[in-house]
Amino acid sequence: MTRPARYRCRPLVAFLLAFGLAVLGCAKAEPTDDALSPVASALEALGRAHRLADAAKTDAERQSALQALDEGVRALPKESAGPSAVWVVQDALARSAELELALGHADRAISRAEQGLRLGTESSVPVASLHTLKGRALEARGEIEQAVAAYHAALVVNQQLMERALAPGASTQSP
């Protein structure tokens, strides 16, 4: 039995709303303790780095955002290597690849995308972004067949995410 169209998107909308509220809650959260845990400090640094990237208009600002993203990733304790940490690092690497592309550094963008994909290829939003950004960088280098393969990999991941989101009883939580 097929659900009416207005009900099919509700799990996805619920997921996006929950994710957006979580991001807003994290972005507005003020530390209550002078000594944040190393993980919390790294996440706060990555949040600031993403805000720098959002506001970057010049190459110098993009370069500054890249440096901040790298510092945030390096600040994550190595023992926090669970699925959530991988998601966060892959997201930061996708953002870094995007900035590298904006700076005209296709080779560096590919390197960052591949670094993120080496952490894991389980279907997630960052993995889809990494494949897409790798495709854009390959396309910028004129490697069209490889770009198409990267774009296809992104489409496969997005299809899996959509099927998961629309499945009966689907969870609307990110990692």
N, C-alpha and C positions, 0 to 999 in steps of 0.2 A: 504494500500500500504506500503510495507516494503522499508525502505531506504537502499541504497547500504551500504555495510559494512564500507567503508571508511568514511561515513558521520555519522554513528551511534555513534562514540566515540568523535566526535567534541565537544559536550557540556561538556563532562567530561574533555577532554583535556583543553578546555577553562577555566573551573572551576579551574583545578589544576594549570594552568599557572597564572590565576588571584590571586589565593590564595598564590602561591609561590612568586609572585611579591609583594603582600601585606606584607607577612612575611619578605621578604628581605628589603622592605622599612621601616618597623617598626624596624627591627634589626639594621639598619644603621642610623636611625634617631637620631640626637643629640638634646637634649633639648636646646631651645633658651632662656629659662627663668630659673633663679636660683630657683624659687619657682614653681615646677611642681604641677599640681592639684593632689589631693590624688589618683584619678583613674589612671592618667598617671604615677605617682610614683609606684603604685602597679603593673601596667603592665610592667613597666621598670624592676622592681624587679623580676617579673615572667620570663621575657625574659632572664635576667641574670641567673636565676635558671635553666632554660631549657638549656642554654649554659653550665652551670656546669654539668648538667646531661649528656649532649652529650659528654663531655670530660672525665667523670668519668671512671677511670680504676680500682681503688681500692675500697675496702669497705669504707674506711674513706672518699674518695671523693664522693661516693654514699650517705653516711650519710650526708655529707655537702650539697649536692644537695637537699636531702630530706628536711633538715632544711630550706634551702633557698626557696623551693617551699611552705612550710608551712607558712613562714613569708610573702611571696608574697600574698598568699590567705588571710591571716589575715589582710593584709594591704588594701585589697579592701574595700571601704566604704560599709556599709550595705545597704545604699540607692541605690546602683548601682546593684539592683537585677533583672534587665531586662534579656531578652534572651541572649544578648551578654555576660553579666557577668556570667550567668549560664554556657555558653559554655566555657568560660575561666577557671572557677573553675573546671568544669568537666575535662577539658583537663589537668589541673595541678594535679588533683587527679588521673587521669589515669597514668600520668608520675610517680607520687608517688608510685602507685601500682606496676608499672614496676620496679622501683628501689627496692621496698620491696622484690619483687620476686628475683631480682638479689642478694639481701642480704640473701636470704633463709628464709624470713619471710612470709610464705604463709598466715598465719592468719591475719597479718597486711595488706597484699595486698588485701585480701577479704574485710576487714573492709574499706579500702580506696575506693575500687570499689563500695561497697554498699553505702558509704557516697555520692559518686558522683551520683549514680543512684537515690538516694532519692531526689536529686535536680530536677529531671525530666527525663522522658524517651522518650521525643520527638526524632524522628530519627535525629541523628547527628553523625559526626565522633567520637567525644568523647564518646558518649553513646555506639557506637559499640566497641570502644576500652575498655571501662569499662567492658562490658560483656565478651569480649575476655580475658582480664586480670583476671577477676573473674574465668573464666573457667580454665585458666592456673594454678591459685592458688589452685582451687579445685582439679584439676588433680594431682598437686604436693602433696596434702594431701591424695590422693588415693580415693577421692570421685568422681568416674568416672561418675555415673549417673547424679549428679548435675553439673559436668563439661560439660557434653554433653548438658544439658539444657541451660547452660550459652552460650556455643558456638552456639547453635541454635538461641538463642536470638540475638547474634551478627550477624549471617547470615541474620536473618529477617530484622534487621536494615540496614545492607549493601544492601540488595535487595531493600528496600524502597528508600535508597539514590540513588542507580543506576537508578531505575525507574524514580525518580524525576529528575535526571540529564539528562536522555535521553528523557524526555517528550518534545513534541514540545513547543517551547517558554520557555524552562527551564531557570531559573535564574542561573547564575554562581557565585553568591555571597554567602559567608559564612555569619553567623549571622550578 
